[in-house]
Amino acid sequence: MTVVAIDLDKAKLDPASVFLAPKDVLHTTGLSVDDKRSILVRWEADAEALLRATGEGMSENRSPAELLRAVHEAIESLEPGN
């Protein structure tokens, strides 16, 4: 398995600039569960803001609803027992 160095501060501030998809956060070695959760919660907030902006007529090239669903699934997978 390849270990990739990431800029944790950048990932927590703008996850989409570091990861292609929420599931990539889950598969990144070297991050604690708390770091992963923090990154995903930020991504969730970004996706919700994007969803609101899209609802207000601003266009986006990907579905914010699909992104939000992917973030929620990733967060849920961090819960014990999943």
Phi and psi restraints in degrees (range 20) as a CNS / XPLOR table:
assign (resid 1 and name C) (resid 2 and name N)
       (resid 2 and name CA) (resid 2 and name C) 1.0 -91.0 20.0 2
assign (resid 2 and name N) (resid 2 and name CA)
       (resid 2 and name C) (resid 3 and name N) 1.0 132.1 20.0 2
assign (resid 2 and name C) (resid 3 and name N)
       (resid 3 and name CA) (resid 3 and name C) 1.0 -97.8 20.0 2
assign (resid 3 and name N) (resid 3 and name CA)
       (resid 3 and name C) (resid 4 and name N) 1.0 126.1 20.0 2
assign (resid 3 and name C) (resid 4 and name N)
       (resid 4 and name CA) (resid 4 and name C) 1.0 -109.9 20.0 2
assign (resid 4 and name N) (resid 4 and name CA)
       (resid 4 and name C) (resid 5 and name N) 1.0 129.1 20.0 2
assign (resid 4 and name C) (resid 5 and name N)
       (resid 5 and name CA) (resid 5 and name C) 1.0 -77.8 20.0 2
assign (resid 5 and name N) (resid 5 and name CA)
       (resid 5 and name C) (resid 6 and name N) 1.0 132.4 20.0 2
assign (resid 5 and name C) (resid 6 and name N)
       (resid 6 and name CA) (resid 6 and name C) 1.0 -124.8 20.0 2
assign (resid 6 and name N) (resid 6 and name CA)
       (resid 6 and name C) (resid 7 and name N) 1.0 157.7 20.0 2
assign (resid 6 and name C) (resid 7 and name N)
       (resid 7 and name CA) (resid 7 and name C) 1.0 -86.7 20.0 2
assign (resid 7 and name N) (resid 7 and name CA)
       (resid 7 and name C) (resid 8 and name N) 1.0 100.1 20.0 2
assign (resid 7 and name C) (resid 8 and name N)
       (resid 8 and name CA) (resid 8 and name C) 1.0 -60.8 20.0 2
assign (resid 8 and name N) (resid 8 and name CA)
       (resid 8 and name C) (resid 9 and name N) 1.0 -41.8 20.0 2
assign (resid 8 and name C) (resid 9 and name N)
       (resid 9 and name CA) (resid 9 and name C) 1.0 -62.0 20.0 2
assign (resid 9 and name N) (resid 9 and name CA)
       (resid 9 and name C) (resid 10 and name N) 1.0 -43.1 20.0 2
assign (resid 9 and name C) (resid 10 and name N)
       (resid 10 and name CA) (resid 10 and name C) 1.0 -65.1 20.0 2
assign (resid 10 and name N) (resid 10 and name CA)
       (resid 10 and name C) (resid 11 and name N) 1.0 -40.8 20.0 2
assign (resid 10 and name C) (resid 11 and name N)
       (resid 11 and name CA) (resid 11 and name C) 1.0 -62.7 20.0 2
assign (resid 11 and name N) (resid 11 and name CA)
       (resid 11 and name C) (resid 12 and name N) 1.0 -37.6 20.0 2
assign (resid 11 and name C) (resid 12 and name N)
       (resid 12 and name CA) (resid 12 and name C) 1.0 -74.7 20.0 2
assign (resid 12 and name N) (resid 12 and name CA)
       (resid 12 and name C) (resid 13 and name N) 1.0 -25.8 20.0 2
assign (resid 12 and name C) (resid 13 and name N)
       (resid 13 and name CA) (resid 13 and name C) 1.0 -86.7 20.0 2
assign (resid 13 and name N) (resid 13 and name CA)
       (resid 13 and name C) (resid 14 and name N) 1.0 -41.1 20.0 2
assign (resid 13 and name C) (resid 14 and name N)
       (resid 14 and name CA) (resid 14 and name C) 1.0 -144.7 20.0 2
assign (resid 14 and name N) (resid 14 and name CA)
       (resid 14 and name C) (resid 15 and name N) 1.0 78.5 20.0 2
assign (resid 14 and name C) (resid 15 and name N)
       (resid 15 and name CA) (resid 15 and name C) 1.0 -54.4 20.0 2
assign (resid 15 and name N) (resid 15 and name CA)
       (resid 15 and name C) (resid 16 and name N) 1.0 -37.2 20.0 2
assign (resid 15 and name C) (resid 16 and name N)
       (resid 16 and name CA) (resid 16 and name C) 1.0 -67.0 20.0 2
assign (resid 16 and name N) (resid 16 and name CA)
       (resid 16 and name C) (resid 17 and name N) 1.0 -17.0 20.0 2
assign (resid 16 and name C) (resid 17 and name N)
       (resid 17 and name CA) (resid 17 and name C) 1.0 -82.6 20.0 2
assign (resid 17 and name N) (resid 17 and name CA)
       (resid 17 and name C) (resid 18 and name N) 1.0 -12.7 20.0 2
assign (resid 17 and name C) (resid 18 and name N)
       (resid 18 and name CA) (resid 18 and name C) 1.0 -113.3 20.0 2
assign (resid 18 and name N) (resid 18 and name CA)
       (resid 18 and name C) (resid 19 and name N) 1.0 -36.1 20.0 2
assign (resid 18 and name C) (resid 19 and name N)
       (resid 19 and name CA) (resid 19 and name C) 1.0 -117.5 20.0 2
assign (resid 19 and name N) (resid 19 and name CA)
       (resid 19 and name C) (resid 20 and name N) 1.0 146.9 20.0 2
assign (resid 19 and name C) (resid 20 and name N)
       (resid 20 and name CA) (resid 20 and name C) 1.0 -79.9 20.0 2
assign (resid 20 and name N) (resid 20 and name CA)
       (resid 20 and name C) (resid 21 and name N) 1.0 -32.7 20.0 2
assign (resid 20 and name C) (resid 21 and name N)
       (resid 21 and name CA) (resid 21 and name C) 1.0 -150.5 20.0 2
assign (resid 21 and name N) (resid 21 and name CA)
       (resid 21 and name C) (resid 22 and name N) 1.0 155.9 20.0 2
assign (resid 21 and name C) (resid 22 and name N)
       (resid 22 and name CA) (resid 22 and name C) 1.0 -54.9 20.0 2
assign (resid 22 and name N) (resid 22 and name CA)
       (resid 22 and name C) (resid 23 and name N) 1.0 -35.2 20.0 2
assign (resid 22 and name C) (resid 23 and name N)
       (resid 23 and name CA) (resid 23 and name C) 1.0 -64.0 20.0 2
assign (resid 23 and name N) (resid 23 and name CA)
       (resid 23 and name C) (resid 24 and name N) 1.0 -25.5 20.0 2
assign (resid 23 and name C) (resid 24 and name N)
       (resid 24 and name CA) (resid 24 and name C) 1.0 -65.1 20.0 2
assign (resid 24 and name N) (resid 24 and name CA)
       (resid 24 and name C) (resid 25 and name N) 1.0 -31.3 20.0 2
assign (resid 24 and name C) (resid 25 and name N)
       (resid 25 and name CA) (resid 25 and name C) 1.0 -61.6 20.0 2
assign (resid 25 and name N) (resid 25 and name CA)
       (resid 25 and name C) (resid 26 and name N) 1.0 -43.9 20.0 2
assign (resid 25 and name C) (resid 26 and name N)
       (resid 26 and name CA) (resid 26 and name C) 1.0 -62.9 20.0 2
assign (resid 26 and name N) (resid 26 and name CA)
       (resid 26 and name C) (resid 27 and name N) 1.0 -34.1 20.0 2
assign (resid 26 and name C) (resid 27 and name N)
       (resid 27 and name CA) (resid 27 and name C) 1.0 -91.8 20.0 2
assign (resid 27 and name N) (resid 27 and name CA)
       (resid 27 and name C) (resid 28 and name N) 1.0 1.5 20.0 2
assign (resid 27 and name C) (resid 28 and name N)
       (resid 28 and name CA) (resid 28 and name C) 1.0 -82.9 20.0 2
assign (resid 28 and name N) (resid 28 and name CA)
       (resid 28 and name C) (resid 29 and name N) 1.0 120.2 20.0 2
assign (resid 28 and name C) (resid 29 and name N)
       (resid 29 and name CA) (resid 29 and name C) 1.0 -78.8 20.0 2
assign (resid 29 and name N) (resid 29 and name CA)
       (resid 29 and name C) (resid 30 and name N) 1.0 155.8 20.0 2
assign (resid 29 and name C) (resid 30 and name N)
       (resid 30 and name CA) (resid 30 and name C) 1.0 89.6 20.0 2
assign (resid 30 and name N) (resid 30 and name CA)
       (resid 30 and name C) (resid 31 and name N) 1.0 -2.2 20.0 2
assign (resid 30 and name C) (resid 31 and name N)
       (resid 31 and name CA) (resid 31 and name C) 1.0 -104.7 20.0 2
assign (resid 31 and name N) (resid 31 and name CA)
       (resid 31 and name C) (resid 32 and name N) 1.0 137.0 20.0 2
assign (resid 31 and name C) (resid 32 and name N)
       (resid 32 and name CA) (resid 32 and name C) 1.0 -73.9 20.0 2
assign (resid 32 and name N) (resid 32 and name CA)
       (resid 32 and name C) (resid 33 and name N) 1.0 164.3 20.0 2
assign (resid 32 and name C) (resid 33 and name N)
       (resid 33 and name CA) (resid 33 and name C) 1.0 -60.2 20.0 2
assign (resid 33 and name N) (resid 33 and name CA)
       (resid 33 and name C) (resid 34 and name N) 1.0 -38.6 20.0 2
assign (resid 33 and name C) (resid 34 and name N)
       (resid 34 and name CA) (resid 34 and name C) 1.0 -64.6 20.0 2
assign (resid 34 and name N) (resid 34 and name CA)
       (resid 34 and name C) (resid 35 and name N) 1.0 -40.0 20.0 2
assign (resid 34 and name C) (resid 35 and name N)
       (resid 35 and name CA) (resid 35 and name C) 1.0 -63.1 20.0 2
assign (resid 35 and name N) (resid 35 and name CA)
       (resid 35 and name C) (resid 36 and name N) 1.0 -45.5 20.0 2
assign (resid 35 and name C) (resid 36 and name N)
       (resid 36 and name CA) (resid 36 and name C) 1.0 -60.7 20.0 2
assign (resid 36 and name N) (resid 36 and name CA)
       (resid 36 and name C) (resid 37 and name N) 1.0 -44.5 20.0 2
assign (resid 36 and name C) (resid 37 and name N)
       (resid 37 and name CA) (resid 37 and name C) 1.0 -62.4 20.0 2
assign (resid 37 and name N) (resid 37 and name CA)
       (resid 37 and name C) (resid 38 and name N) 1.0 -43.8 20.0 2
assign (resid 37 and name C) (resid 38 and name N)
       (resid 38 and name CA) (resid 38 and name C) 1.0 -60.4 20.0 2
assign (resid 38 and name N) (resid 38 and name CA)
       (resid 38 and name C) (resid 39 and name N) 1.0 -43.9 20.0 2
assign (resid 38 and name C) (resid 39 and name N)
       (resid 39 and name CA) (resid 39 and name C) 1.0 -64.1 20.0 2
assign (resid 39 and name N) (resid 39 and name CA)
       (resid 39 and name C) (resid 40 and name N) 1.0 -44.5 20.0 2
assign (resid 39 and name C) (resid 40 and name N)
       (resid 40 and name CA) (resid 40 and name C) 1.0 -69.2 20.0 2
assign (resid 40 and name N) (resid 40 and name CA)
       (resid 40 and name C) (resid 41 and name N) 1.0 -36.7 20.0 2
assign (resid 40 and name C) (resid 41 and name N)
       (resid 41 and name CA) (resid 41 and name C) 1.0 -64.9 20.0 2
assign (resid 41 and name N) (resid 41 and name CA)
       (resid 41 and name C) (resid 42 and name N) 1.0 -39.1 20.0 2
assign (resid 41 and name C) (resid 42 and name N)
       (resid 42 and name CA) (resid 42 and name C) 1.0 -64.4 20.0 2
assign (resid 42 and name N) (resid 42 and name CA)
       (resid 42 and name C) (resid 43 and name N) 1.0 -42.7 20.0 2
assign (resid 42 and name C) (resid 43 and name N)
       (resid 43 and name CA) (resid 43 and name C) 1.0 -63.1 20.0 2
assign (resid 43 and name N) (resid 43 and name CA)
       (resid 43 and name C) (resid 44 and name N) 1.0 -36.6 20.0 2
assign (resid 43 and name C) (resid 44 and name N)
       (resid 44 and name CA) (resid 44 and name C) 1.0 -61.0 20.0 2
assign (resid 44 and name N) (resid 44 and name CA)
       (resid 44 and name C) (resid 45 and name N) 1.0 -46.4 20.0 2
assign (resid 44 and name C) (resid 45 and name N)
       (resid 45 and name CA) (resid 45 and name C) 1.0 -62.4 20.0 2
assign (resid 45 and name N) (resid 45 and name CA)
       (resid 45 and name C) (resid 46 and name N) 1.0 -40.8 20.0 2
assign (resid 45 and name C) (resid 46 and name N)
       (resid 46 and name CA) (resid 46 and name C) 1.0 -63.2 20.0 2
assign (resid 46 and name N) (resid 46 and name CA)
       (resid 46 and name C) (resid 47 and name N) 1.0 -43.1 20.0 2
assign (resid 46 and name C) (resid 47 and name N)
       (resid 47 and name CA) (resid 47 and name C) 1.0 -65.3 20.0 2
assign (resid 47 and name N) (resid 47 and name CA)
       (resid 47 and name C) (resid 48 and name N) 1.0 -39.1 20.0 2
assign (resid 47 and name C) (resid 48 and name N)
       (resid 48 and name CA) (resid 48 and name C) 1.0 -65.2 20.0 2
assign (resid 48 and name N) (resid 48 and name CA)
       (resid 48 and name C) (resid 49 and name N) 1.0 -40.2 20.0 2
assign (resid 48 and name C) (resid 49 and name N)
       (resid 49 and name CA) (resid 49 and name C) 1.0 -64.9 20.0 2
assign (resid 49 and name N) (resid 49 and name CA)
       (resid 49 and name C) (resid 50 and name N) 1.0 -39.7 20.0 2
assign (resid 49 and name C) (resid 50 and name N)
       (resid 50 and name CA) (resid 50 and name C) 1.0 -64.3 20.0 2
assign (resid 50 and name N) (resid 50 and name CA)
       (resid 50 and name C) (resid 51 and name N) 1.0 -40.0 20.0 2
assign (resid 50 and name C) (resid 51 and name N)
       (resid 51 and name CA) (resid 51 and name C) 1.0 -62.5 20.0 2
assign (resid 51 and name N) (resid 51 and name CA)
       (resid 51 and name C) (resid 52 and name N) 1.0 -43.1 20.0 2
assign (resid 51 and name C) (resid 52 and name N)
       (resid 52 and name CA) (resid 52 and name C) 1.0 -63.3 20.0 2
assign (resid 52 and name N) (resid 52 and name CA)
       (resid 52 and name C) (resid 53 and name N) 1.0 -43.1 20.0 2
assign (resid 52 and name C) (resid 53 and name N)
       (resid 53 and name CA) (resid 53 and name C) 1.0 -63.7 20.0 2
assign (resid 53 and name N) (resid 53 and name CA)
       (resid 53 and name C) (resid 54 and name N) 1.0 -40.3 20.0 2
assign (resid 53 and name C) (resid 54 and name N)
       (resid 54 and name CA) (resid 54 and name C) 1.0 -64.2 20.0 2
assign (resid 54 and name N) (resid 54 and name CA)
       (resid 54 and name C) (resid 55 and name N) 1.0 -38.6 20.0 2
assign (resid 54 and name C) (resid 55 and name N)
       (resid 55 and name CA) (resid 55 and name C) 1.0 -66.0 20.0 2
assign (resid 55 and name N) (resid 55 and name CA)
       (resid 55 and name C) (resid 56 and name N) 1.0 -22.2 20.0 2
assign (resid 55 and name C) (resid 56 and name N)
       (resid 56 and name CA) (resid 56 and name C) 1.0 -93.6 20.0 2
assign (resid 56 and name N) (resid 56 and name CA)
       (resid 56 and name C) (resid 57 and name N) 1.0 10.6 20.0 2
assign (resid 56 and name C) (resid 57 and name N)
       (resid 57 and name CA) (resid 57 and name C) 1.0 98.3 20.0 2
assign (resid 57 and name N) (resid 57 and name CA)
       (resid 57 and name C) (resid 58 and name N) 1.0 -1.0 20.0 2
assign (resid 57 and name C) (resid 58 and name N)
       (resid 58 and name CA) (resid 58 and name C) 1.0 -81.0 20.0 2
assign (resid 58 and name N) (resid 58 and name CA)
       (resid 58 and name C) (resid 59 and name N) 1.0 134.6 20.0 2
assign (resid 58 and name C) (resid 59 and name N)
       (resid 59 and name CA) (resid 59 and name C) 1.0 -90.1 20.0 2
assign (resid 59 and name N) (resid 59 and name CA)
       (resid 59 and name C) (resid 60 and name N) 1.0 156.8 20.0 2
assign (resid 59 and name C) (resid 60 and name N)
       (resid 60 and name CA) (resid 60 and name C) 1.0 -147.5 20.0 2
assign (resid 60 and name N) (resid 60 and name CA)
       (resid 60 and name C) (resid 61 and name N) 1.0 147.2 20.0 2
assign (resid 60 and name C) (resid 61 and name N)
       (resid 61 and name CA) (resid 61 and name C) 1.0 -83.1 20.0 2
assign (resid 61 and name N) (resid 61 and name CA)
       (resid 61 and name C) (resid 62 and name N) 1.0 -9.1 20.0 2
assign (resid 61 and name C) (resid 62 and name N)
       (resid 62 and name CA) (resid 62 and name C) 1.0 -129.4 20.0 2
assign (resid 62 and name N) (resid 62 and name CA)
       (resid 62 and name C) (resid 63 and name N) 1.0 158.5 20.0 2
assign (resid 62 and name C) (resid 63 and name N)
       (resid 63 and name CA) (resid 63 and name C) 1.0 -75.4 20.0 2
assign (resid 63 and name N) (resid 63 and name CA)
       (resid 63 and name C) (resid 64 and name N) 1.0 116.5 20.0 2
assign (resid 63 and name C) (resid 64 and name N)
       (resid 64 and name CA) (resid 64 and name C) 1.0 -64.4 20.0 2
assign (resid 64 and name N) (resid 64 and name CA)
       (resid 64 and name C) (resid 65 and name N) 1.0 -29.6 20.0 2
assign (resid 64 and name C) (resid 65 and name N)
       (resid 65 and name CA) (resid 65 and name C) 1.0 -66.7 20.0 2
assign (resid 65 and name N) (resid 65 and name CA)
       (resid 65 and name C) (resid 66 and name N) 1.0 -40.1 20.0 2
assign (resid 65 and name C) (resid 66 and name N)
       (resid 66 and name CA) (resid 66 and name C) 1.0 -65.8 20.0 2
assign (resid 66 and name N) (resid 66 and name CA)
       (resid 66 and name C) (resid 67 and name N) 1.0 -41.1 20.0 2
assign (resid 66 and name C) (resid 67 and name N)
       (resid 67 and name CA) (resid 67 and name C) 1.0 -62.5 20.0 2
assign (resid 67 and name N) (resid 67 and name CA)
       (resid 67 and name C) (resid 68 and name N) 1.0 -44.9 20.0 2
assign (resid 67 and name C) (resid 68 and name N)
       (resid 68 and name CA) (resid 68 and name C) 1.0 -61.8 20.0 2
assign (resid 68 and name N) (resid 68 and name CA)
       (resid 68 and name C) (resid 69 and name N) 1.0 -41.3 20.0 2
assign (resid 68 and name C) (resid 69 and name N)
       (resid 69 and name CA) (resid 69 and name C) 1.0 -62.3 20.0 2
assign (resid 69 and name N) (resid 69 and name CA)
       (resid 69 and name C) (resid 70 and name N) 1.0 -42.4 20.0 2
assign (resid 69 and name C) (resid 70 and name N)
       (resid 70 and name CA) (resid 70 and name C) 1.0 -64.1 20.0 2
assign (resid 70 and name N) (resid 70 and name CA)
       (resid 70 and name C) (resid 71 and name N) 1.0 -39.4 20.0 2
assign (resid 70 and name C) (resid 71 and name N)
       (resid 71 and name CA) (resid 71 and name C) 1.0 -65.1 20.0 2
assign (resid 71 and name N) (resid 71 and name CA)
       (resid 71 and name C) (resid 72 and name N) 1.0 -45.4 20.0 2
assign (resid 71 and name C) (resid 72 and name N)
       (resid 72 and name CA) (resid 72 and name C) 1.0 -59.8 20.0 2
assign (resid 72 and name N) (resid 72 and name CA)
       (resid 72 and name C) (resid 73 and name N) 1.0 -42.6 20.0 2
assign (resid 72 and name C) (resid 73 and name N)
       (resid 73 and name CA) (resid 73 and name C) 1.0 -62.5 20.0 2
assign (resid 73 and name N) (resid 73 and name CA)
       (resid 73 and name C) (resid 74 and name N) 1.0 -40.3 20.0 2
assign (resid 73 and name C) (resid 74 and name N)
       (resid 74 and name CA) (resid 74 and name C) 1.0 -65.9 20.0 2
assign (resid 74 and name N) (resid 74 and name CA)
       (resid 74 and name C) (resid 75 and name N) 1.0 -43.1 20.0 2
assign (resid 74 and name C) (resid 75 and name N)
       (resid 75 and name CA) (resid 75 and name C) 1.0 -62.2 20.0 2
assign (resid 75 and name N) (resid 75 and name CA)
       (resid 75 and name C) (resid 76 and name N) 1.0 -45.0 20.0 2
assign (resid 75 and name C) (resid 76 and name N)
       (resid 76 and name CA) (resid 76 and name C) 1.0 -60.4 20.0 2
assign (resid 76 and name N) (resid 76 and name CA)
       (resid 76 and name C) (resid 77 and name N) 1.0 -35.9 20.0 2
assign (resid 76 and name C) (resid 77 and name N)
       (resid 77 and name CA) (resid 77 and name C) 1.0 -67.9 20.0 2
assign (resid 77 and name N) (resid 77 and name CA)
       (resid 77 and name C) (resid 78 and name N) 1.0 -18.0 20.0 2
assign (resid 77 and name C) (resid 78 and name N)
       (resid 78 and name CA) (resid 78 and name C) 1.0 -79.3 20.0 2
assign (resid 78 and name N) (resid 78 and name CA)
       (resid 78 and name C) (resid 79 and name N) 1.0 -14.8 20.0 2
assign (resid 78 and name C) (resid 79 and name N)
       (resid 79 and name CA) (resid 79 and name C) 1.0 -68.6 20.0 2
assign (resid 79 and name N) (resid 79 and name CA)
       (resid 79 and name C) (resid 80 and name N) 1.0 144.0 20.0 2
assign (resid 79 and name C) (resid 80 and name N)
       (resid 80 and name CA) (resid 80 and name C) 1.0 -57.1 20.0 2
assign (resid 80 and name N) (resid 80 and name CA)
       (resid 80 and name C) (resid 81 and name N) 1.0 138.7 20.0 2
assign (resid 80 and name C) (resid 81 and name N)
       (resid 81 and name CA) (resid 81 and name C) 1.0 91.4 20.0 2
assign (resid 81 and name N) (resid 81 and name CA)
       (resid 81 and name C) (resid 82 and name N) 1.0 -4.1 20.0 2
